[in-house]
Amino acid sequence: MKNMSNELLIESYFQAITFKLHIDFIRLLEAEIRSRSLQHEIKQSS
């Protein structure tokens, strides 16, 4: 996950929610978003 760009990470997060992927995968993405301090990106877009 460290190789993903911030943009791809955020996009993947929203796609995972849209397609109702496994909650563990969504939480993994959320954890990476938090570790990069990108929470504002998902709050602005939602």
C-alpha atoms as one frame of an Amber mdcrd trajectory, in Angstrom:
protein
   0.000   0.000   0.000   2.905   2.315   0.564   3.464   2.407  -3.203  -0.031
   3.729  -3.922  -0.377   7.420  -4.626  -2.633   9.382  -2.297  -5.075   9.893
  -5.141  -5.267   6.175  -5.902  -5.715   5.372  -2.223  -8.659   7.758  -1.879
 -10.194   6.536  -5.121  -9.816   2.923  -4.006 -11.490   3.728  -0.708 -14.554
   5.204  -2.384 -14.728   2.354  -4.897 -14.534  -0.190  -2.064 -17.487   1.485
  -0.373 -19.444   1.775  -3.626 -18.990  -1.910  -4.435 -19.574  -2.952  -0.813
 -16.275  -4.792  -0.536 -15.321  -6.631   2.640 -15.277  -4.378   5.711 -11.765
  -5.533   6.624 -10.466  -4.226   3.304 -12.226  -0.896   3.809 -10.746  -0.638
   7.301  -7.302  -1.364   5.902  -7.712   1.504   3.455  -8.996   3.754   6.237
  -5.966   2.919   8.376  -3.630   3.848   5.542  -5.576   7.068   4.936  -5.165
   7.954   8.617  -1.456   7.094   8.582  -1.013   9.563   5.712  -3.180  12.185
   7.444  -5.618  12.275   4.529  -8.857  12.112   6.526  -9.795  15.552   5.238
  -9.866  14.099   1.709 -12.580  11.585   2.515 -14.599  14.055   4.599 -14.597
  16.690   1.846 -15.690  14.223  -0.812 -18.437  12.476   1.148
